[in-house]
Amino acid sequence: MRIGIIGAGFIGRAVAQLALAAGHEVMLSNSRGPQTMSSVRSGIAGCEVGNAEEAARFAELALVAIPFAHYHSVPARWLEGKIVMDANNYYPDRDGRFPALDRFETTTTRLLAEHLPGSRVVKVFNAILAQDLEKDARLRGAADRRALPIAGDDGEAKSVVSTLLDDLGYDAVDAGGLDDSWRFERAKPAYCIPFGVEGLKLALAQAEREIEVPEGAWRREATVSGPI
Ligand SMILES: NC(=O)c1ccc[n+]([C@@H]2O[C@H](COP(=O)([O-])OP(=O)(O)OC[C@H]3O[C@@H](n4cnc5c(N)ncnc54)[C@H](OP(=O)(O)O)[C@@H]3O)[C@@H](O)[C@H]2O)c1
């Protein structure tokens, strides 16, 4: 598949490397343009570079991996009819305050989907640290294979994304629709902890909408109880 990635930071580059290794074609893009991505050209063999519009046009399957606050700039027109994966998380210190999120009335990915009414949006790759993406990838059937949560309103789109995850070295656990995607957003038990399928299902079920788990606590618990 041709995967167009909007955002050439930590998470965009990590997904690009895994996708290229799995035989996909990839274009990375950023806000300043391809002339600022010489480190991609020299560091990620075979990766194309472009601006956000070019990556959207290139994409059969797109990934948005930018600071959440900029989601309105994603080029909706060129993503019409396409599946769009959303890796974004909301960090108020970085993104500024979004009152509807603070009041737990919506989710980051629902907001992106409202900006992309012609696309099928799936939340994925937000609940793993970029530095873990390559390290934790495993062949299908490995006993310690990690599972990643996905959410979306379109079953076929989720199926395509699950197949991609499998290609990249991960199992997928369906956490529901976009309105359920808060279950693996920041400060929930499933966020950025390495679980296998059953452990991840449990962590998703344990999430409480209005209760934020302090970062130190969730990492400590996961270490103590053996997260996989
Ligand atoms: N880092 C992680 O471990 C991790 C894990 C899971 C999810 N996430 C989430 O994924 C998103 C990206 O995180 P990151 O750590 O990869 O960020 P990052 O390293 O800061 O990179 C952000 C990238 O987005 C680009 N960008 C910013 N605004 C843009 C726009 N309007 N159009 C196109 N490109 C734009 C930046 O390009 P310019 O420099 O040219 O602006 C840069 O290439 C965030 O929402 C983050 O919370 C991160």
The ligand as an ORCA input file, in Angstrom:
! r2SCAN-3c Opt
* xyz 0 1
  N       6.350     10.564     20.383
  C       5.633      9.521     20.790
  O       6.153      8.572     21.424
  C       4.146      9.470     20.471
  C       3.493      8.253     20.662
  C       2.152      8.146     20.338
  C       1.449      9.261     19.870
  N       2.103     10.459     19.740
  C       1.316     11.608     19.255
  O       1.584     11.717     17.855
  C       1.608     13.092     17.476
  C       3.002     13.406     16.925
  O       3.950     13.190     17.968
  P       5.509     13.218     17.694
  O       6.166     12.899     18.977
  O       5.803     12.434     16.466
  O       5.707     14.780     17.384
  P       6.998     15.571     16.923
  O       8.213     14.684     17.016
  O       6.977     16.866     17.618
  O       6.723     15.803     15.360
  C       5.599     16.497     14.917
  C       5.651     16.504     13.400
  O       4.418     17.070     12.928
  C       4.729     18.039     11.941
  N       3.666     19.010     11.909
  C       3.282     19.880     12.864
  N       2.226     20.594     12.449
  C       1.940     20.145     11.205
  C       0.967     20.485     10.259
  N       0.052     21.427     10.524
  N       0.967     19.845      9.049
  C       1.893     18.897      8.785
  N       2.845     18.520      9.656
  C       2.853     19.147     10.855
  C       6.043     18.628     12.383
  O       6.666     19.249     11.305
  P       7.294     20.735     11.436
  O       8.416     20.594     12.397
  O       7.684     21.059     10.027
  O       6.162     21.602     11.952
  C       6.783     17.352     12.812
  O       7.311     16.694     11.686
  C       1.259     13.884     18.736
  O      -0.111     14.142     18.744
  C       1.658     12.947     19.858
  O       0.950     13.214     21.048
  C       3.432     10.576     20.010
*
